[in-house]
Amino acid sequence: MDQVSAGIRQKASGKAFPRTPLAEFQSWCSRQLGRTFRDDDEFAEFAVAEPAFWALLVQWSGLPFGGALEPALEGHGVEGARFFPEARLNYAECLLAGGRLRHPDDPAIIACGPEGREETLSWRELARRVSESAAALEALGVRSGDRVATVLRNDASAVIACLATAAIGAAFSSCSPEMAPAAILSRFGGLEAVLLIGDGMRDGRRLAELASAMRPPLGLLLTDGDAPEGLDPAVPTRHLASVDAAADGGWARFPFDHPLFVMFSSGTTGAPKRIVHGAGGTMVEHFKEHRLHCSLGPADRLLFHTTCAWMMWNWQLSALACGTTLVLWDGPVEGPETLWHVAATQRATVFGTSPPYLRLCAERGYSPGRSLDLGALRAVLSTGSVLQDHQFDWVTQHVGDLPVQSISGGTDIIGCFMLGHPHRPVRRGEAQCSSLGLDVRALPFPDAAPGEPGELVCANPFPSRPVCFLGDTDGTRLRQAYFAQNPGYWTHGDLVTASPEGGWRLHGRSDGILNVNGIRIGPAEIYAALSAVPEVVDAMAVEQALPGGRSRIALLVVLRDDVALDDHLSLRIRREIGSRTSSAHVPAVVAGVTDLPTTHSGKRSERAAADTVSGRPVRNREALRNPEILNELSLHPLLDPAAPAPASIPLPASASRIERMTAAWRRAFGNAAIGPDDDFFHLGGDSLLAIPLMLEVEAEFGRLLPMSVLFGARTASELAAVLDEAGRGHSCLAPAAAGAGRPIFAFHGMSGTVVEQRSLIAAIAEETRRPVIAVQAAGLDPGTPPHNTVGDMAEFYARALIEAQPEGAYALCGYSFGGLVAAEVARVLSARGRSVEMLAVLDSGFHPGNLTAAAWLRYRLGRLGLYASTLWKEDNAGRRRFVAAEMANVVNRVRLAAGLSPSLIPGSADGAGVLPEPLNRVRAACERAYAAYRADPLPAGIPVTLFRAERDPRNYDPAQVWRRLVPSIQTIDMAERHHGLILGDAARRIAFELAVAIRRSARSEAVGGMRIGESAAI
């Protein structure tokens, strides 16, 4: 896409915008402040840094505020600061003031429904009916500070009821009649509403049930129809039109934080939170988003597909303050054409939708731009879930060359953290910018790998922060929900990645992140890979907890009606994910389902699915609009951890070696469709699968191969071809990458294997052009015992290295625990008169017993402080888990100090291991060796480089020990966490540095070997 010139016209969209409201506001601010903003970035920095931004916005808006706009902000910090403590406003007055920008007879509301149903209200008619309804509510006894509950549809009566409620200072809460009564009552039950409003004509039976259960003091008010049957006679019922009240034409203005809406969280993690939002914060935030980010104004018609149960209904409502006409749709989506037809018929200029609707259109092959006149449409907004890259392309190809704005926020802030920007190009897969005035960041997780999404946080105060939770008198629950996890920040619960251009990639909820056996995986990458499998209509990746503390990825897929899930399609899904992401992303099981758990607001509930497939109780099933799908998941045979592996097909006696090898692969992976040319890593292969695969090969051919053979033989046919070359029995050395010259030896970590270092090894071979040989632990072969000390490992490996490389200097590289082993190997080689050209240790830490007394004391005091901080931030369940994990660590430390194997896996309920037996045995031996290892200084002359990862606050800096052992050590700091060093850009950076070190060593050898009088050209 073209870049934007002059910050005014959006070339990226193909449409030339006139001078935008944002540009006008920027110019106005420049005149008011007597300063010039170079570009949009500088203005955005000003908006974040200066509270005056908010006062300038209100002044420029023309919204009818009273009182004083100074101070704009009182107090400090995102949690405690207050906006405009002296200002006063009336939300209904502000919205109806948008009519001053229009002719009184212009349409303010166009409410549409099935079969051509349509009701249009002019600005004059809307103002009159709101005024009359407000007077009726007052006549019934509703007062400022009361709460009014409504069960209404997305039509004009809902708009009128909301504005009338706000006009008299009462707080408005809404649910949709499509919701189950139990779900509505779980929201309204603690609301203490004085009045329930609904449509008796269409929803009488539901209203009777709700009103009888709620028993609001002022009863049930009907916008249409008669008193429903089954209503408790004790509940008074009135019809709005029958309330005799005269409108006086004037409304009071209320403080900035006066309650306007009581909203409800989705409720998938417990009872829905009752979130109180203030009139001022809602009004100011919505006006900013509508006018500055979306460029909404009097010439616009906004159609947003929503219901009264979703915050986007409240969000669209506020667009009236910009003079924008609201186009409302109350009806089902009967097919892909439904909403596009409304947009075309009503000449909508901005259309708000969701990824599921766009996916429906794509799957049905619908192209609205070819069959409808969408000439008035200038932008498409999408929210509710992650908008995939290919969906941006679909809009361009099938709707028109116009901007697709991915917006993201939530009920918690009744607004957005990320939105569109009228001056910036749209980049597929990204939201264009942060919301103006909000210091939005991606906070990295501990031990996050490079490029992993971070936690969405906001670091400064913003107006639409909730006033409170209903009933949370001391603010404890509000603090726990948003501020306790990361003190000093608002933590929103989403996963995001910032782009260099200032945009954002959205990855879904952080409570949907997968942490499978210690590896964090964002499911958004899985979903993106599935775009290459058109048979998959929808999908959800969840972490399924297994007995013994293990876990696996379960992928739930909804398929096209004409498709059935078989081994071949399951294999294709795995191949696509593995080839486009990594082996860690490949699901262990792919299960076809009829639907995915979804809340009443249309959000998918990964938590409910994960709890169900893991055998945990699901909290608040009433929050789901399709709770019956949980029964399907709980009974699904493929999701049963105890399900037997599929029976293998017997092979004829004449089967070839490749056919027999392929059968071994099928048994190991549990998929009968695997072919001889399927890539081990693309199928999700890792060290956990390599062990059973090698055991299957041994059972079939009587030969146990080293796991590292999979680096060069990644398919069944390739592995069959190397059977003879591989030799018999286990060797601690195995070729991992081809090259020329002396090899580089890569040492195993705690797992005993180097399979997890595949990316690093490939990068080293590419940069250095030298072969890489993997050094794997003894003990992976069931007939060989593992070594229990680092010294024993070093003696054994040094002999193997000398045999493999009889002459020349040695290049050694060790990741994590492997760095300690590599250092001891270097010591042994040096004692035997061998030279070491390079020793690279990748964030290799020592047991705390290697610290000096003073350093040990500082380390322990730091740990105690961390414990206290963690316990303070966690809830009771989190504290119990933390204490249990720490107690397991204490038991393990005691056992290791006594030379015994660890008995508990931290965080595991029953202490069972999470690894196959050979790996479990080797890891236990490595842990014993690590605990017993006490390092001595290395001989002089060994060039050592330490690659130091970002510090985990739980651990000490290993450089302080390395400097004591090797005073001349070179330290290279990496901007990555420990686990990220062997992946992606970090692996390539390390490989580059190793290549530089090897070339430096080669030049030194050349200079040292020259005769006197010769010179070196370096």
TIPAVEX-930271 format. One line per field, with one value per residue (C-alpha): x negated, y, z; residue number from 1. Coordinates in steps of 0.2 Angstrom, whole numbers. Last residue first. Layout:
u	(X ...);
v	(Y ...);
w	(Z ...);
bami	(NUM ...);
END
This chain:
u	(-219 -234 -247 -265 -280 -297 -297 -288 -269 -259 -253 -246 -236 -230 -224 -216 -206 -201 -194 -185 -178 -172 -164 -154 -149 -142 -132 -125 -120 -111 -102 -96 -90 -81 -71 -73 -87 -88 -70 -69 -80 -71 -77 -86 -103 -118 -134 -148 -166 -175 -193 -191 -185 -179 -175 -168 -157 -150 -145 -138 -125 -114 -102 -85 -67 -68 -71 -85 -85 -97 -116 -126 -143 -158 -173 -190 -201 -218 -219 -212 -195 -191 -183 -164 -154 -142 -131 -114 -118 -123 -107 -96 -105 -102 -83 -83 -90 -77 -63 -69 -70 -53 -43 -41 -28 -34 -21 -22 -3 3 -10 -15 -33 -37 -40 -52 -68 -82 -93 -110 -106 -107 -95 -82 -83 -81 -67 -57 -60 -54 -38 -35 -37 -24 -12 -14 -11 4 12 8 17 32 33 30 13 5 0 -7 -18 -25 -29 -37 -47 -54 -59 -68 -77 -83 -89 -99 -107 -112 -120 -129 -137 -141 -149 -139 -142 -129 -116 -117 -125 -117 -121 -113 -120 -138 -150 -167 -178 -195 -199 -216 -220 -234 -225 -222 -214 -202 -197 -194 -184 -173 -170 -165 -154 -145 -141 -135 -124 -114 -108 -113 -131 -143 -160 -173 -188 -205 -213 -216 -208 -190 -177 -188 -194 -175 -170 -184 -179 -161 -164 -176 -164 -149 -158 -163 -145 -139 -126 -129 -115 -114 -114 -102 -87 -96 -93 -105 -120 -116 -117 -131 -125 -138 -137 -146 -154 -147 -148 -132 -122 -128 -125 -107 -102 -109 -99 -83 -85 -89 -74 -80 -96 -93 -98 -83 -93 -103 -112 -129 -132 -149 -155 -164 -180 -179 -164 -146 -131 -119 -115 -127 -126 -137 -132 -131 -117 -117 -120 -126 -118 -123 -113 -97 -100 -88 -74 -75 -74 -59 -51 -54 -66 -82 -96 -90 -80 -97 -97 -86 -100 -95 -90 -91 -80 -71 -52 -54 -69 -59 -45 -57 -64 -47 -42 -58 -56 -38 -44 -59 -48 -38 -23 -19 -29 -44 -44 -41 -29 -38 -33 -15 -5 13 14 12 7 -10 -21 -10 -10 -29 -32 -20 -31 -46 -38 -33 -50 -58 -47 -32 -33 -27 -11 -8 5 15 12 26 29 22 33 43 38 35 53 53 54 70 80 91 85 84 102 108 100 109 125 120 124 128 114 114 126 112 106 90 86 80 63 62 48 59 72 61 52 69 75 59 58 75 79 86 103 111 121 105 99 93 88 100 103 86 72 57 39 27 9 10 -5 -11 -26 -32 -33 -23 -18 -25 -18 -1 1 -5 6 22 17 15 32 39 31 36 54 65 80 84 101 107 91 80 80 63 57 39 32 15 7 4 -6 -4 -2 15 18 23 30 24 36 35 52 57 70 75 62 64 54 38 25 33 29 11 19 29 13 4 18 16 2 -10 -19 -31 -32 -23 -10 -6 8 14 33 32 22 37 35 19 21 7 5 0 -14 -24 -37 -22 -17 -11 5 12 28 32 34 21 22 4 -5 -4 -4 7 16 22 37 47 40 41 59 63 55 63 69 88 87 106 107 90 83 81 74 60 68 58 40 26 9 -1 12 8 10 0 -14 -14 -29 -42 -57 -52 -44 -52 -42 -28 -31 -20 -13 -9 5 2 19 22 27 32 18 15 19 26 16 18 17 9 21 12 12 21 39 33 42 43 34 38 56 72 83 68 72 84 70 56 52 54 49 52 54 50 59 55 71 82 76 58 54 65 57 40 43 50 34 25 36 48 46 62 77 72 72 75 78 75 81 98 109 105 111 123 125 122 103 98 107 96 103 93 102 86 81 97 98 80 85 99 87 74 86 96 97 102 98 106 123 134 149 152 133 130 146 141 124 131 142 131 121 136 151 143 157 166 166 154 151 145 139 138 122 124 108 117 128 112 115 127 114 104 119 123 105 105 115 132 142 137 124 121 115 123 117 124 113 115 117 100 90 71 68 53 56 75 80 66 65 83 84 70 78 96 91 79 92 107 98 97 102 96 107 94 103 102 86 73 85 96 95 93 109 112 120 122 123 116 111 92 92 105 123 132 151 164 175 190 204 211 229 233 248 241 252 240 227 238 239 237 236 227 238 249 233 233 239 247 239 247 251 241 228 215 220 214 213 213 208 201 193 199 183 190 208 201 189 203 216 203 199 217 220 206 214 229 223 208 197 193 189 189 181 166 157 143 138 150 149 133 136 155 151 141 154 168 158 152 162 171 155 149 148 143 146 141 153 149 165 159 149 165 174 158 158 177 177 163 171 187 179 173 159 170 175 173 171 165 166 154 158 145 157 174 187 204 217 219 200 200 215 205 190 202 209 192 185 200 198 180 182 196 185 170 181 186 187 195 193 199 194 197 184 180 174 173 167 163 158 166 167 182 173 160 143 128 140 146 129 136 147 132 125 142 144 127 131 115 105 87 78 69 64 55 50 33 33 29 20 8 9 22 34 35 43 42 50 65 76 95 106 103 114 103 94 81 67 68 70 55 44 48 43 27 23 19 2 -9 2 10 -7 -14 0 -3 -21 -16 -3 -16 -27 -15 -17 -15 -5 6 23 17 9 24 35 23 23 42 44 33 43 59 52 48 56 53 46 52 40 38 19 20 27 26 21 5 -5 -8 -2 -12 -6 0);
v	(-45 -46 -55 -51 -63 -58 -71 -87 -87 -100 -87 -75 -89 -96 -78 -76 -93 -87 -71 -80 -92 -77 -69 -85 -87 -69 -72 -88 -79 -66 -79 -88 -72 -68 -84 -97 -103 -88 -86 -99 -87 -71 -59 -43 -52 -45 -51 -55 -58 -68 -62 -65 -83 -92 -76 -67 -83 -82 -64 -67 -79 -64 -71 -79 -76 -59 -67 -57 -54 -66 -66 -74 -78 -79 -89 -89 -103 -96 -97 -113 -112 -107 -120 -124 -133 -145 -155 -147 -147 -166 -170 -160 -169 -186 -181 -175 -192 -202 -192 -192 -211 -212 -201 -183 -175 -184 -188 -177 -179 -161 -155 -137 -141 -158 -169 -182 -175 -189 -191 -184 -178 -160 -165 -172 -156 -145 -156 -155 -136 -135 -145 -133 -118 -126 -129 -111 -104 -115 -110 -92 -93 -100 -87 -72 -67 -50 -51 -68 -63 -48 -58 -71 -59 -50 -67 -71 -55 -59 -76 -68 -54 -68 -79 -64 -60 -78 -80 -89 -107 -114 -104 -118 -110 -102 -104 -90 -97 -102 -101 -109 -106 -111 -124 -131 -149 -154 -166 -154 -142 -155 -159 -140 -138 -152 -144 -128 -138 -146 -129 -122 -137 -132 -117 -119 -125 -122 -129 -126 -137 -134 -146 -164 -181 -174 -188 -198 -183 -177 -195 -194 -177 -182 -196 -185 -171 -181 -189 -171 -164 -178 -191 -199 -208 -227 -236 -250 -239 -228 -210 -214 -205 -187 -180 -170 -164 -161 -145 -144 -128 -115 -103 -93 -107 -120 -109 -104 -123 -127 -112 -117 -136 -132 -141 -157 -155 -169 -173 -163 -153 -146 -154 -148 -142 -147 -136 -147 -144 -140 -140 -141 -152 -150 -161 -176 -187 -189 -197 -214 -227 -244 -250 -239 -224 -228 -244 -236 -220 -224 -229 -212 -203 -213 -209 -191 -179 -188 -175 -167 -183 -192 -181 -194 -207 -223 -239 -254 -270 -265 -264 -263 -251 -240 -239 -235 -221 -214 -215 -205 -192 -188 -179 -172 -164 -168 -157 -165 -151 -157 -175 -170 -181 -190 -208 -204 -201 -206 -219 -206 -210 -201 -215 -229 -219 -217 -235 -239 -227 -236 -253 -245 -238 -255 -263 -274 -292 -299 -290 -275 -275 -259 -250 -249 -231 -227 -230 -216 -212 -194 -193 -178 -190 -199 -183 -184 -169 -159 -163 -159 -142 -139 -139 -122 -113 -95 -96 -85 -97 -110 -100 -109 -124 -138 -146 -162 -155 -155 -145 -133 -129 -126 -115 -105 -103 -94 -86 -69 -66 -55 -70 -80 -93 -111 -118 -127 -144 -152 -161 -165 -162 -170 -166 -149 -142 -126 -133 -140 -122 -110 -111 -129 -136 -128 -133 -151 -153 -148 -159 -174 -171 -170 -187 -195 -191 -176 -175 -162 -157 -146 -136 -140 -134 -138 -140 -141 -149 -144 -155 -155 -165 -164 -183 -184 -173 -154 -149 -132 -125 -121 -115 -117 -111 -115 -128 -135 -121 -126 -113 -101 -113 -106 -89 -99 -107 -91 -83 -97 -89 -102 -102 -117 -124 -141 -133 -115 -110 -92 -91 -81 -68 -65 -64 -61 -43 -35 -17 -2 11 7 -4 -15 -18 -36 -39 -52 -47 -47 -28 -25 -6 -3 4 -13 -28 -42 -31 -17 -24 -37 -36 -17 -18 -32 -22 -6 -3 -3 -16 -18 -12 -12 6 21 11 18 28 44 37 37 32 15 5 -14 -27 -42 -47 -57 -68 -60 -67 -80 -75 -81 -69 -61 -45 -30 -24 -5 7 25 31 49 45 26 16 14 6 -11 -24 -39 -31 -14 1 17 32 48 43 32 16 9 1 3 5 9 4 2 -15 -19 -20 -13 -18 -10 -17 -4 -10 5 6 -3 -11 -25 -41 -39 -26 -34 -52 -45 -38 -55 -64 -55 -62 -51 -56 -56 -45 -31 -25 -8 -5 12 23 15 27 17 1 -3 -22 -37 -35 -27 -39 -54 -70 -86 -94 -97 -78 -71 -82 -77 -59 -63 -72 -58 -45 -30 -11 -2 16 26 17 21 13 1 -3 -6 -16 -27 -29 -35 -49 -55 -68 -77 -76 -64 -63 -47 -29 -19 -1 13 28 45 55 72 69 67 54 43 40 26 16 13 8 -5 -10 -14 -30 -35 -23 -32 -28 -26 -8 3 21 34 49 67 74 68 52 54 36 40 59 60 43 38 55 57 39 43 60 53 37 46 60 48 36 18 5 -13 -27 -42 -57 -72 -82 -85 -85 -71 -60 -44 -34 -15 -3 13 31 33 51 52 69 76 79 91 93 92 105 103 102 86 83 66 54 36 27 27 19 4 0 -16 -17 -33 -41 -50 -61 -61 -78 -69 -53 -36 -29 -24 -11 -1 -10 -4 -18 -14 1 -9 -22 -40 -48 -66 -61 -47 -60 -73 -61 -52 -69 -72 -55 -54 -48 -38 -35 -25 -22 -10 -16 -3 0 -11 -19 -24 -40 -51 -41 -50 -68 -65 -62 -78 -88 -81 -86 -72 -69 -55 -45 -37 -19 -8 11 22 36 54 60 62 45 35 45 42 23 21 31 21 5 10 15 -3 -15 -26 -23 -31 -16 -13 4 9 24 37 51 46 34 37 33 51 53 39 47 63 55 46 63 71 56 56 74 74 59 67 83 73 63 45 32 15 1 -17 -23 -41 -42 -27 -9 6 22 34 53 56 74 84 95 100 94 100 105 87 82 91 76 66 79 82 63 62 77 86 93 98 101 84 84 67 57 49 33 18 25 35 53 65 77 78 91 104 114 110 120 119 115 104 105 97 109 96 109 113 95 90 104 98 81 86 97 80 81 66 54 67 75 59 57 74 70 54 63 74 90 97 116 126 141 131 136 138 121 113 120 113 96 97 101 86 74 81 76 87 78 60 53 35 21 15 17 34 42 60 72 67 76 61 44 28 18 0);
w	(44 32 42 42 40 48 61 54 54 65 78 65 57 73 78 61 64 81 74 61 74 85 70 66 84 84 68 76 91 81 71 86 93 77 78 92 103 114 116 131 142 138 124 122 122 131 125 138 134 147 152 170 167 183 193 178 175 193 192 174 180 185 199 196 201 193 176 168 150 142 143 129 138 126 132 124 133 135 154 162 169 187 197 197 210 202 214 210 191 192 201 189 174 182 184 166 160 169 163 145 145 154 143 151 162 178 191 207 211 209 198 200 202 196 212 217 211 210 225 228 246 240 226 238 248 233 226 242 242 224 228 242 230 218 232 238 221 218 235 232 215 223 236 224 218 219 238 236 221 230 246 236 226 242 248 232 233 251 245 231 242 254 240 234 251 254 237 224 218 229 220 206 191 176 157 147 131 134 119 120 105 98 112 111 116 128 138 152 139 133 151 154 138 142 159 150 138 153 161 144 142 158 148 130 126 112 109 95 96 90 78 77 82 79 81 93 102 104 110 123 129 130 143 153 153 158 172 178 176 188 188 171 163 163 145 141 139 126 132 146 139 135 118 109 93 79 68 52 47 35 50 47 39 51 66 60 58 75 83 75 80 98 104 97 107 119 137 143 155 141 127 120 102 95 80 67 59 40 28 32 36 51 66 65 80 95 111 102 104 97 79 65 57 39 38 44 34 20 31 40 23 18 35 34 43 41 43 59 64 67 83 91 91 82 91 80 80 64 70 88 87 75 87 101 90 87 106 110 95 101 117 109 96 81 77 60 52 63 57 38 29 14 18 22 37 35 49 62 80 79 85 76 60 61 63 49 38 43 38 21 18 22 10 14 8 24 22 35 48 49 66 79 84 101 115 123 140 137 130 118 102 110 112 127 136 120 115 133 132 116 125 133 117 122 136 151 159 160 175 180 170 181 176 166 155 139 149 157 140 131 145 145 126 127 110 111 103 117 123 125 113 115 98 86 78 83 74 85 80 93 97 89 80 87 95 78 72 62 43 40 56 55 37 40 55 46 31 44 51 33 29 46 44 48 37 24 16 30 31 46 64 71 89 91 107 112 125 144 156 175 178 170 156 155 138 131 119 100 93 75 62 45 41 24 17 24 20 32 45 46 53 66 72 73 83 96 105 111 128 130 148 145 134 140 128 128 129 146 136 125 106 96 90 79 83 73 76 60 70 74 92 97 107 119 128 147 150 163 168 174 190 198 185 191 205 193 182 191 208 209 204 216 231 227 245 242 228 227 209 202 201 191 176 166 152 156 154 166 161 158 148 147 133 138 126 110 107 94 104 117 133 149 159 149 139 142 126 128 127 134 130 124 106 105 99 80 64 70 60 50 33 34 33 28 41 40 45 59 64 82 96 115 112 122 136 146 154 140 128 117 99 83 66 53 35 24 7 -10 -12 -6 -14 -17 -3 10 6 8 25 29 23 37 51 61 79 89 93 82 63 56 37 29 15 10 0 -16 -9 -24 -22 -33 -37 -21 -11 -16 -8 -10 4 14 11 17 33 37 36 48 60 59 65 58 59 42 39 25 26 11 19 5 3 21 24 9 16 32 25 10 20 25 37 49 62 65 73 62 67 56 67 58 63 71 80 97 89 88 106 102 92 108 119 106 104 123 119 126 117 101 87 69 67 54 54 42 40 33 51 56 59 56 63 74 77 78 83 95 103 105 113 125 130 132 141 153 157 160 171 169 182 179 186 184 177 189 186 172 158 164 148 158 162 160 172 162 166 184 188 186 177 189 183 173 176 163 155 143 156 148 155 162 161 159 147 132 142 147 165 176 195 201 214 201 197 178 170 155 149 152 135 120 117 127 143 160 173 192 202 216 204 208 200 199 193 182 174 171 165 153 145 142 135 123 106 112 129 124 139 153 171 185 202 198 212 200 210 200 184 177 183 180 161 160 169 157 142 131 115 124 124 140 145 160 162 176 182 180 173 155 156 158 144 133 136 134 118 110 115 108 91 88 94 104 122 139 151 168 177 191 203 205 199 202 195 203 189 185 183 171 161 161 153 141 135 133 124 112 108 105 94 84 81 76 64 68 54 57 45 42 25 28 42 52 51 63 55 68 67 51 45 50 63 50 55 66 80 80 88 103 106 111 123 131 134 142 154 159 174 176 193 195 176 176 191 195 206 196 181 192 198 206 198 179 168 182 175 164 175 177 162 147 131 119 107 103 103 121 126 116 123 141 136 128 143 152 143 140 131 119 116 111 99 92 89 80 69 62 66 79 80 95 101 112 106 88 88 96 82 69 77 79 60 56 67 59 42 27 13 11 -5 -7 -13 5 6 -1 14 12 27 34 21 11 17 11 -3 0);
bami	(1018 1017 1016 1015 1014 1013 1012 1011 1010 1009 1008 1007 1006 1005 1004 1003 1002 1001 1000 999 998 997 996 995 994 993 992 991 990 989 988 987 986 985 984 983 982 981 980 979 978 977 976 975 974 973 972 971 970 969 968 967 966 965 964 963 962 961 960 959 958 957 956 955 954 953 952 951 950 949 948 947 946 945 944 943 942 941 940 939 938 937 936 935 934 933 932 931 930 929 928 927 926 925 924 923 922 921 920 919 918 917 916 915 914 913 912 911 910 909 908 907 906 905 904 903 902 901 900 899 898 897 896 895 894 893 892 891 890 889 888 887 886 885 884 883 882 881 880 879 878 877 876 875 874 873 872 871 870 869 868 867 866 865 864 863 862 861 860 859 858 857 856 855 854 853 852 851 850 849 848 847 846 845 844 843 842 841 840 839 838 837 836 835 834 833 832 831 830 829 828 827 826 825 824 823 822 821 820 819 818 817 816 815 814 813 812 811 810 809 808 807 806 805 804 803 802 801 800 799 798 797 796 795 794 793 792 791 790 789 788 787 786 785 784 783 782 781 780 779 778 777 776 775 774 773 772 771 770 769 768 767 766 765 764 763 762 761 760 759 758 757 756 755 754 753 752 751 750 749 748 747 746 745 744 743 742 741 740 739 738 737 736 735 734 733 732 731 730 729 728 727 726 725 724 723 722 721 720 719 718 717 716 715 714 713 712 711 710 709 708 707 706 705 704 703 702 701 700 699 698 697 696 695 694 693 692 691 690 689 688 687 686 685 684 683 682 681 680 679 678 677 676 675 674 673 672 671 670 669 668 667 666 665 664 663 662 661 660 659 658 657 656 655 654 653 652 651 650 649 648 647 646 645 644 643 642 641 640 639 638 637 636 635 634 633 632 631 630 629 628 627 626 625 624 623 622 621 620 619 618 617 616 615 614 613 612 611 610 609 608 607 606 605 604 603 602 601 600 599 598 597 596 595 594 593 592 591 590 589 588 587 586 585 584 583 582 581 580 579 578 577 576 575 574 573 572 571 570 569 568 567 566 565 564 563 562 561 560 559 558 557 556 555 554 553 552 551 550 549 548 547 546 545 544 543 542 541 540 539 538 537 536 535 534 533 532 531 530 529 528 527 526 525 524 523 522 521 520 519 518 517 516 515 514 513 512 511 510 509 508 507 506 505 504 503 502 501 500 499 498 497 496 495 494 493 492 491 490 489 488 487 486 485 484 483 482 481 480 479 478 477 476 475 474 473 472 471 470 469 468 467 466 465 464 463 462 461 460 459 458 457 456 455 454 453 452 451 450 449 448 447 446 445 444 443 442 441 440 439 438 437 436 435 434 433 432 431 430 429 428 427 426 425 424 423 422 421 420 419 418 417 416 415 414 413 412 411 410 409 408 407 406 405 404 403 402 401 400 399 398 397 396 395 394 393 392 391 390 389 388 387 386 385 384 383 382 381 380 379 378 377 376 375 374 373 372 371 370 369 368 367 366 365 364 363 362 361 360 359 358 357 356 355 354 353 352 351 350 349 348 347 346 345 344 343 342 341 340 339 338 337 336 335 334 333 332 331 330 329 328 327 326 325 324 323 322 321 320 319 318 317 316 315 314 313 312 311 310 309 308 307 306 305 304 303 302 301 300 299 298 297 296 295 294 293 292 291 290 289 288 287 286 285 284 283 282 281 280 279 278 277 276 275 274 273 272 271 270 269 268 267 266 265 264 263 262 261 260 259 258 257 256 255 254 253 252 251 250 249 248 247 246 245 244 243 242 241 240 239 238 237 236 235 234 233 232 231 230 229 228 227 226 225 224 223 222 221 220 219 218 217 216 215 214 213 212 211 210 209 208 207 206 205 204 203 202 201 200 199 198 197 196 195 194 193 192 191 190 189 188 187 186 185 184 183 182 181 180 179 178 177 176 175 174 173 172 171 170 169 168 167 166 165 164 163 162 161 160 159 158 157 156 155 154 153 152 151 150 149 148 147 146 145 144 143 142 141 140 139 138 137 136 135 134 133 132 131 130 129 128 127 126 125 124 123 122 121 120 119 118 117 116 115 114 113 112 111 110 109 108 107 106 105 104 103 102 101 100 99 98 97 96 95 94 93 92 91 90 89 88 87 86 85 84 83 82 81 80 79 78 77 76 75 74 73 72 71 70 69 68 67 66 65 64 63 62 61 60 59 58 57 56 55 54 53 52 51 50 49 48 47 46 45 44 43 42 41 40 39 38 37 36 35 34 33 32 31 30 29 28 27 26 25 24 23 22 21 20 19 18 17 16 15 14 13 12 11 10 9 8 7 6 5 4 3 2 1);
END
